[in-house]
């Protein structure tokens, strides 16, 4: 996924500044979950003319935040619930559950 390899990639960012991003993802990957922590979220897919492939598939969901969200914690087998108070914003929306396959 390095710039010098010219690989196609998908990239996510929670920030307006173009230099603040999550890691790039490329190649054959298992589905994974990305969750926005802010009211801005960018998905960038870069491709070139070197290799032909199918691109990527993503599913997303906007979640209204009128009340405190209670959900199971990510990446654990515990049935303990997690209360997420830090996702409430003035516009009452956030993005949840981008699954890339």
N, CA, C and O atoms as a GROMACS GRO file, in nm:
protein
  404
    1UNK      N    1   0.081  -0.122   0.000
    1UNK     CA    2   0.000   0.000   0.000
    1UNK      C    3   0.085   0.127   0.000
    1UNK      O    4   0.031   0.237   0.013
    2UNK      N    5   0.212   0.114  -0.014
    2UNK     CA    6   0.298   0.232  -0.015
    2UNK      C    7   0.281   0.308  -0.147
    2UNK      O    8   0.248   0.249  -0.249
    3UNK      N    9   0.304   0.437  -0.143
    3UNK     CA   10   0.291   0.521  -0.262
    3UNK      C   11   0.384   0.476  -0.374
    3UNK      O   12   0.349   0.486  -0.491
    4UNK      N   13   0.502   0.427  -0.340
    4UNK     CA   14   0.599   0.386  -0.443
    4UNK      C   15   0.557   0.258  -0.516
    4UNK      O   16   0.603   0.235  -0.628
    5UNK      N   17   0.471   0.176  -0.456
    5UNK     CA   18   0.428   0.052  -0.520
    5UNK      C   19   0.314   0.073  -0.619
    5UNK      O   20   0.283  -0.017  -0.698
    6UNK      N   21   0.251   0.189  -0.616
    6UNK     CA   22   0.140   0.223  -0.706
    6UNK      C   23   0.023   0.126  -0.692
    6UNK      O   24  -0.049   0.104  -0.789
    7UNK      N   25   0.002   0.070  -0.574
    7UNK     CA   26  -0.111  -0.020  -0.550
    7UNK      C   27  -0.241   0.059  -0.540
    7UNK      O   28  -0.242   0.174  -0.494
    8UNK      N   29  -0.350  -0.004  -0.582
    8UNK     CA   30  -0.482   0.052  -0.554
    8UNK      C   31  -0.505   0.040  -0.404
    8UNK      O   32  -0.458  -0.055  -0.341
    9UNK      N   33  -0.577   0.136  -0.346
    9UNK     CA   34  -0.602   0.130  -0.202
    9UNK      C   35  -0.729   0.205  -0.166
    9UNK      O   36  -0.779   0.287  -0.243
   10UNK      N   37  -0.780   0.176  -0.048
   10UNK     CA   38  -0.890   0.251   0.012
   10UNK      C   39  -0.837   0.308   0.143
   10UNK      O   40  -0.762   0.243   0.215
   11UNK      N   41  -0.879   0.431   0.173
   11UNK     CA   42  -0.826   0.502   0.289
   11UNK      C   43  -0.941   0.574   0.358
   11UNK      O   44  -1.033   0.622   0.292
   12UNK      N   45  -0.935   0.583   0.489
   12UNK     CA   46  -1.041   0.646   0.568
   12UNK      C   47  -0.982   0.760   0.650
   12UNK      O   48  -0.865   0.755   0.690
   13UNK      N   49  -1.063   0.864   0.674
   13UNK     CA   50  -1.017   0.975   0.756
   13UNK      C   51  -1.134   1.034   0.834
   13UNK      O   52  -1.245   1.047   0.780
   14UNK      N   53  -1.110   1.069   0.959
   14UNK     CA   54  -1.206   1.138   1.044
   14UNK      C   55  -1.179   1.288   1.048
   14UNK      O   56  -1.248   1.361   1.119
   15UNK      N   57  -1.081   1.336   0.972
   15UNK     CA   58  -1.033   1.472   0.985
   15UNK      C   59  -1.044   1.546   0.852
   15UNK      O   60  -1.031   1.487   0.745
   16UNK      N   61  -1.069   1.677   0.860
   16UNK     CA   62  -1.074   1.759   0.739
   16UNK      C   63  -0.935   1.776   0.678
   16UNK      O   64  -0.922   1.787   0.556
   17UNK      N   65  -0.832   1.778   0.761
   17UNK     CA   66  -0.695   1.792   0.710
   17UNK      C   67  -0.655   1.668   0.632
   17UNK      O   68  -0.670   1.557   0.683
   18UNK      N   69  -0.604   1.683   0.509
   18UNK     CA   70  -0.573   1.566   0.426
   18UNK      C   71  -0.456   1.483   0.477
   18UNK      O   72  -0.439   1.369   0.432
   19UNK      N   73  -0.374   1.535   0.568
   19UNK     CA   74  -0.259   1.459   0.615
   19UNK      C   75  -0.287   1.377   0.741
   19UNK      O   76  -0.197   1.310   0.792
   20UNK      N   77  -0.409   1.381   0.793
   20UNK     CA   78  -0.443   1.304   0.913
   20UNK      C   79  -0.538   1.192   0.874
   20UNK      O   80  -0.658   1.216   0.856
   21UNK      N   81  -0.487   1.071   0.860
   21UNK     CA   82  -0.566   0.959   0.808
   21UNK      C   83  -0.538   0.833   0.887
   21UNK      O   84  -0.438   0.822   0.959
   22UNK      N   85  -0.630   0.737   0.873
   22UNK     CA   86  -0.604   0.602   0.921
   22UNK      C   87  -0.511   0.534   0.822
   22UNK      O   88  -0.476   0.593   0.719
   23UNK      N   89  -0.470   0.413   0.850
   23UNK     CA   90  -0.382   0.342   0.758
   23UNK      C   91  -0.455   0.307   0.629
   23UNK      O   92  -0.577   0.295   0.626
   24UNK      N   93  -0.378   0.290   0.523
   24UNK     CA   94  -0.433   0.248   0.394
   24UNK      C   95  -0.459   0.099   0.396
   24UNK      O   96  -0.392   0.024   0.467
   25UNK      N   97  -0.557   0.057   0.316
   25UNK     CA   98  -0.590  -0.085   0.305
   25UNK      C   99  -0.585  -0.124   0.158
   25UNK      O  100  -0.644  -0.056   0.074
   26UNK      N  101  -0.515  -0.232   0.128
   26UNK     CA  102  -0.508  -0.279  -0.010
   26UNK      C  103  -0.494  -0.430  -0.012
   26UNK      O  104  -0.464  -0.492   0.090
   27UNK      N  105  -0.516  -0.488  -0.128
   27UNK     CA  106  -0.504  -0.633  -0.142
   27UNK      C  107  -0.630  -0.704  -0.099
   27UNK      O  108  -0.732  -0.641  -0.074
   28UNK      N  109  -0.622  -0.835  -0.090
   28UNK     CA  110  -0.735  -0.918  -0.047
   28UNK      C  111  -0.744  -0.913   0.105
   28UNK      O  112  -0.654  -0.960   0.175
   29UNK      N  113  -0.852  -0.856   0.157
   29UNK     CA  114  -0.870  -0.841   0.301
   29UNK      C  115  -1.000  -0.906   0.345
   29UNK      O  116  -1.096  -0.913   0.268
   30UNK      N  117  -1.003  -0.952   0.466
   30UNK     CA  118  -1.129  -0.996   0.527
   30UNK      C  119  -1.210  -0.871   0.560
   30UNK      O  120  -1.152  -0.764   0.581
   31UNK      N  121  -1.343  -0.881   0.566
   31UNK     CA  122  -1.424  -0.765   0.604
   31UNK      C  123  -1.378  -0.709   0.739
   31UNK      O  124  -1.342  -0.784   0.829
   32UNK      N  125  -1.380  -0.576   0.752
   32UNK     CA  126  -1.343  -0.513   0.878
   32UNK      C  127  -1.435  -0.395   0.904
   32UNK      O  128  -1.507  -0.351   0.814
   33UNK      N  129  -1.433  -0.346   1.024
   33UNK     CA  130  -1.524  -0.242   1.071
   33UNK      C  131  -1.447  -0.113   1.096
   33UNK      O  132  -1.342  -0.115   1.161
   34UNK      N  133  -1.499  -0.001   1.046
   34UNK     CA  134  -1.443   0.130   1.074
   34UNK      C  135  -1.557   0.216   1.125
   34UNK      O  136  -1.666   0.216   1.067
   35UNK      N  137  -1.534   0.289   1.233
   35UNK     CA  138  -1.640   0.370   1.292
   35UNK      C  139  -1.591   0.513   1.307
   35UNK      O  140  -1.481   0.537   1.357
   36UNK      N  141  -1.673   0.609   1.265
   36UNK     CA  142  -1.638   0.749   1.278
   36UNK      C  143  -1.656   0.795   1.422
   36UNK      O  144  -1.751   0.755   1.489
   37UNK      N  145  -1.565   0.878   1.469
   37UNK     CA  146  -1.576   0.936   1.602
   37UNK      C  147  -1.618   1.082   1.593
   37UNK      O  148  -1.634   1.148   1.696
   38UNK      N  149  -1.635   1.133   1.475
   38UNK     CA  150  -1.669   1.274   1.455
   38UNK      C  151  -1.778   1.284   1.350
   38UNK      O  152  -1.822   1.183   1.296
   39UNK      N  153  -1.822   1.407   1.322
   39UNK     CA  154  -1.930   1.423   1.224
   39UNK      C  155  -1.878   1.436   1.080
   39UNK      O  156  -1.956   1.458   0.988
   40UNK      N  157  -1.748   1.423   1.061
   40UNK     CA  158  -1.688   1.423   0.928
   40UNK      C  159  -1.624   1.287   0.905
   40UNK      O  160  -1.559   1.232   0.995
   41UNK      N  161  -1.642   1.232   0.785
   41UNK     CA  162  -1.579   1.104   0.754
   41UNK      C  163  -1.554   1.097   0.604
   41UNK      O  164  -1.646   1.120   0.525
   42UNK      N  165  -1.432   1.065   0.565
   42UNK     CA  166  -1.395   1.059   0.423
   42UNK      C  167  -1.349   0.918   0.389
   42UNK      O  168  -1.271   0.857   0.462
   43UNK      N  169  -1.397   0.867   0.276
   43UNK     CA  170  -1.350   0.740   0.220
   43UNK      C  171  -1.288   0.773   0.085
   43UNK      O  172  -1.354   0.831  -0.001
   44UNK      N  173  -1.163   0.737   0.067
   44UNK     CA  174  -1.092   0.764  -0.058
   44UNK      C  175  -1.049   0.632  -0.121
   44UNK      O  176  -0.984   0.550  -0.056
   45UNK      N  177  -1.087   0.611  -0.246
   45UNK     CA  178  -1.042   0.494  -0.321
   45UNK      C  179  -0.953   0.543  -0.434
   45UNK      O  180  -0.997   0.622  -0.518
   46UNK      N  181  -0.830   0.498  -0.437
   46UNK     CA  182  -0.735   0.536  -0.542
   46UNK      C  183  -0.705   0.414  -0.629
   46UNK      O  184  -0.679   0.305  -0.579
   47UNK      N  185  -0.708   0.437  -0.758
   47UNK     CA  186  -0.678   0.331  -0.853
   47UNK      C  187  -0.590   0.388  -0.963
   47UNK      O  188  -0.580   0.509  -0.979
   48UNK      N  189  -0.528   0.299  -1.037
   48UNK     CA  190  -0.445   0.341  -1.150
   48UNK      C  191  -0.465   0.244  -1.265
   48UNK      O  192  -0.553   0.157  -1.259
   49UNK      N  193  -0.384   0.257  -1.368
   49UNK     CA  194  -0.400   0.172  -1.487
   49UNK      C  195  -0.305   0.052  -1.487
   49UNK      O  196  -0.289  -0.012  -1.591
   50UNK      N  197  -0.243   0.020  -1.375
   50UNK     CA  198  -0.146  -0.090  -1.372
   50UNK      C  199  -0.212  -0.227  -1.368
   50UNK      O  200  -0.173  -0.316  -1.443
   51UNK      N  201  -0.310  -0.246  -1.283
   51UNK     CA  202  -0.377  -0.375  -1.268
   51UNK      C  203  -0.528  -0.356  -1.276
   51UNK      O  204  -0.580  -0.255  -1.230
   52UNK      N  205  -0.597  -0.452  -1.336
   52UNK     CA  206  -0.743  -0.449  -1.339
   52UNK      C  207  -0.796  -0.541  -1.231
   52UNK      O  208  -0.754  -0.657  -1.222
   53UNK      N  209  -0.887  -0.490  -1.150
   53UNK     CA  210  -0.947  -0.571  -1.044
   53UNK      C  211  -1.087  -0.518  -1.017
   53UNK      O  212  -1.138  -0.433  -1.091
   54UNK      N  213  -1.149  -0.568  -0.911
   54UNK     CA  214  -1.290  -0.535  -0.885
   54UNK      C  215  -1.309  -0.415  -0.794
   54UNK      O  216  -1.424  -0.378  -0.769
   55UNK      N  217  -1.205  -0.352  -0.744
   55UNK     CA  218  -1.221  -0.238  -0.656
   55UNK      C  219  -1.252  -0.280  -0.514
   55UNK      O  220  -1.189  -0.372  -0.461
   56UNK      N  221  -1.349  -0.214  -0.452
   56UNK     CA  222  -1.386  -0.250  -0.316
   56UNK      C  223  -1.536  -0.234  -0.298
   56UNK      O  224  -1.603  -0.168  -0.377
   57UNK      N  225  -1.587  -0.296  -0.194
   57UNK     CA  226  -1.729  -0.289  -0.160
   57UNK      C  227  -1.739  -0.240  -0.017
   57UNK      O  228  -1.674  -0.295   0.072
   58UNK      N  229  -1.820  -0.137   0.007
   58UNK     CA  230  -1.836  -0.085   0.143
   58UNK      C  231  -1.984  -0.064   0.172
   58UNK      O  232  -2.061  -0.023   0.085
   59UNK      N  233  -2.023  -0.093   0.294
   59UNK     CA  234  -2.159  -0.068   0.341
   59UNK      C  235  -2.149   0.031   0.455
   59UNK      O  236  -2.064   0.015   0.544
   60UNK      N  237  -2.234   0.133   0.455
   60UNK     CA  238  -2.228   0.231   0.563
   60UNK      C  239  -2.368   0.261   0.616
   60UNK      O  240  -2.468   0.229   0.552
   61UNK      N  241  -2.372   0.322   0.732
   61UNK     CA  242  -2.498   0.352   0.797
   61UNK      C  243  -2.482   0.481   0.877
   61UNK      O  244  -2.384   0.497   0.949
   62UNK      N  245  -2.579   0.574   0.863
   62UNK     CA  246  -2.584   0.693   0.947
   62UNK      C  247  -2.673   0.661   1.066
   62UNK      O  248  -2.783   0.607   1.048
   63UNK      N  249  -2.627   0.693   1.186
   63UNK     CA  250  -2.700   0.660   1.307
   63UNK      C  251  -2.737   0.788   1.379
   63UNK      O  252  -2.649   0.871   1.407
   64UNK      N  253  -2.865   0.807   1.409
   64UNK     CA  254  -2.910   0.925   1.482
   64UNK      C  255  -2.877   0.908   1.629
   64UNK      O  256  -2.894   0.800   1.686
   65UNK      N  257  -2.829   1.015   1.691
   65UNK     CA  258  -2.779   1.008   1.828
   65UNK      C  259  -2.861   1.094   1.923
   65UNK      O  260  -2.803   1.174   1.996
   66UNK      N  261  -2.994   1.080   1.925
   66UNK     CA  262  -3.078   1.157   2.016
   66UNK      C  263  -3.063   1.114   2.161
   66UNK      O  264  -3.089   1.192   2.252
   67UNK      N  265  -3.022   0.992   2.181
   67UNK     CA  266  -3.005   0.941   2.317
   67UNK      C  267  -2.871   0.869   2.326
   67UNK      O  268  -2.807   0.844   2.224
   68UNK      N  269  -2.830   0.837   2.443
   68UNK     CA  270  -2.703   0.767   2.464
   68UNK      C  271  -2.711   0.630   2.400
   68UNK      O  272  -2.808   0.557   2.419
   69UNK      N  273  -2.609   0.596   2.325
   69UNK     CA  274  -2.605   0.468   2.255
   69UNK      C  275  -2.541   0.363   2.345
   69UNK      O  276  -2.433   0.385   2.400
   70UNK      N  277  -2.608   0.251   2.359
   70UNK     CA  278  -2.551   0.140   2.434
   70UNK      C  279  -2.535   0.024   2.339
   70UNK      O  280  -2.630  -0.017   2.272
   71UNK      N  281  -2.414  -0.029   2.331
   71UNK     CA  282  -2.387  -0.136   2.236
   71UNK      C  283  -2.278  -0.226   2.292
   71UNK      O  284  -2.206  -0.186   2.383
   72UNK      N  285  -2.265  -0.348   2.239
   72UNK     CA  286  -2.157  -0.435   2.285
   72UNK      C  287  -2.022  -0.379   2.244
   72UNK      O  288  -2.013  -0.317   2.138
   73UNK      N  289  -1.919  -0.397   2.322
   73UNK     CA  290  -1.787  -0.347   2.285
   73UNK      C  291  -1.734  -0.417   2.160
   73UNK      O  292  -1.766  -0.533   2.136
   74UNK      N  293  -1.653  -0.347   2.081
   74UNK     CA  294  -1.594  -0.402   1.959
   74UNK      C  295  -1.479  -0.496   1.993
   74UNK      O  296  -1.408  -0.475   2.091
   75UNK      N  297  -1.463  -0.599   1.912
   75UNK     CA  298  -1.348  -0.689   1.919
   75UNK      C  299  -1.333  -0.764   2.051
   75UNK      O  300  -1.222  -0.792   2.093
   76UNK      N  301  -1.444  -0.795   2.116
   76UNK     CA  302  -1.436  -0.876   2.238
   76UNK      C  303  -1.544  -0.981   2.232
   76UNK      O  304  -1.641  -0.967   2.157
   77UNK      N  305  -1.529  -1.086   2.309
   77UNK     CA  306  -1.629  -1.191   2.318
   77UNK      C  307  -1.718  -1.171   2.439
   77UNK      O  308  -1.802  -1.256   2.469
   78UNK      N  309  -1.700  -1.063   2.509
   78UNK     CA  310  -1.774  -1.036   2.631
   78UNK      C  311  -1.916  -0.991   2.599
   78UNK      O  312  -1.939  -0.925   2.498
   79UNK      N  313  -2.010  -1.028   2.684
   79UNK     CA  314  -2.148  -0.983   2.668
   79UNK      C  315  -2.172  -0.854   2.746
   79UNK      O  316  -2.284  -0.803   2.747
   80UNK      N  317  -2.068  -0.801   2.812
   80UNK     CA  318  -2.078  -0.677   2.888
   80UNK      C  319  -2.111  -0.562   2.792
   80UNK      O  320  -2.056  -0.554   2.683
   81UNK      N  321  -2.201  -0.473   2.834
   81UNK     CA  322  -2.243  -0.362   2.748
   81UNK      C  323  -2.153  -0.240   2.772
   81UNK      O  324  -2.101  -0.221   2.882
   82UNK      N  325  -2.136  -0.160   2.668
   82UNK     CA  326  -2.056  -0.040   2.675
   82UNK      C  327  -2.147   0.079   2.649
   82UNK      O  328  -2.220   0.080   2.550
   83UNK      N  329  -2.145   0.180   2.735
   83UNK     CA  330  -2.224   0.301   2.714
   83UNK      C  331  -2.135   0.405   2.650
   83UNK      O  332  -2.031   0.442   2.705
   84UNK      N  333  -2.175   0.453   2.534
   84UNK     CA  334  -2.093   0.546   2.457
   84UNK      C  335  -2.154   0.685   2.462
   84UNK      O  336  -2.243   0.716   2.383
   85UNK      N  337  -2.109   0.767   2.554
   85UNK     CA  338  -2.160   0.903   2.565
   85UNK      C  339  -2.085   0.999   2.474
   85UNK      O  340  -2.135   1.108   2.444
   86UNK      N  341  -1.966   0.962   2.429
   86UNK     CA  342  -1.881   1.053   2.353
   86UNK      C  343  -1.920   1.064   2.206
   86UNK      O  344  -1.851   1.135   2.132
   87UNK      N  345  -2.025   0.998   2.160
   87UNK     CA  346  -2.066   1.007   2.020
   87UNK      C  347  -2.178   1.108   1.997
   87UNK      O  348  -2.226   1.120   1.884
   88UNK      N  349  -2.222   1.181   2.098
   88UNK     CA  350  -2.334   1.275   2.083
   88UNK      C  351  -2.282   1.410   2.033
   88UNK      O  352  -2.194   1.470   2.095
   89UNK      N  353  -2.336   1.457   1.922
   89UNK     CA  354  -2.292   1.582   1.861
   89UNK      C  355  -2.412   1.673   1.839
   89UNK      O  356  -2.526   1.630   1.851
   90UNK      N  357  -2.384   1.798   1.806
   90UNK     CA  358  -2.491   1.895   1.784
   90UNK      C  359  -2.583   1.853   1.671
   90UNK      O  360  -2.704   1.875   1.679
   91UNK      N  361  -2.528   1.793   1.567
   91UNK     CA  362  -2.614   1.753   1.455
   91UNK      C  363  -2.678   1.616   1.479
   91UNK      O  364  -2.757   1.571   1.397
   92UNK      N  365  -2.644   1.551   1.590
   92UNK     CA  366  -2.707   1.425   1.631
   92UNK      C  367  -2.690   1.309   1.534
   92UNK      O  368  -2.773   1.218   1.532
   93UNK      N  369  -2.586   1.310   1.453
   93UNK     CA  370  -2.561   1.199   1.363
   93UNK      C  371  -2.414   1.161   1.368
   93UNK      O  372  -2.328   1.244   1.396
   94UNK      N  373  -2.388   1.036   1.340
   94UNK     CA  374  -2.252   0.988   1.320
   94UNK      C  375  -2.259   0.874   1.220
   94UNK      O  376  -2.367   0.822   1.192
   95UNK      N  377  -2.147   0.835   1.168
   95UNK     CA  378  -2.141   0.722   1.075
   95UNK      C  379  -2.098   0.600   1.153
   95UNK      O  380  -2.005   0.607   1.234
   96UNK      N  381  -2.163   0.489   1.128
   96UNK     CA  382  -2.129   0.366   1.198
   96UNK      C  383  -2.122   0.251   1.100
   96UNK      O  384  -2.200   0.243   1.006
   97UNK      N  385  -2.028   0.164   1.124
   97UNK     CA  386  -2.029   0.034   1.058
   97UNK      C  387  -1.992   0.032   0.912
   97UNK      O  388  -2.065  -0.027   0.832
   98UNK      N  389  -1.883   0.094   0.874
   98UNK     CA  390  -1.837   0.076   0.738
   98UNK      C  391  -1.766  -0.058   0.733
   98UNK      O  392  -1.662  -0.078   0.797
   99UNK      N  393  -1.822  -0.150   0.658
   99UNK     CA  394  -1.764  -0.283   0.644
   99UNK      C  395  -1.706  -0.292   0.504
   99UNK      O  396  -1.780  -0.281   0.406
  100UNK      N  397  -1.578  -0.310   0.493
  100UNK     CA  398  -1.513  -0.318   0.363
  100UNK      C  399  -1.485  -0.464   0.333
  100UNK      O  400  -1.426  -0.535   0.414
  101UNK      N  401  -1.529  -0.509   0.214
  101UNK     CA  402  -1.505  -0.647   0.174
  101UNK      C  403  -1.436  -0.650   0.039
  101UNK      O  404  -1.406  -0.758  -0.013
   0.00000   0.00000   0.00000
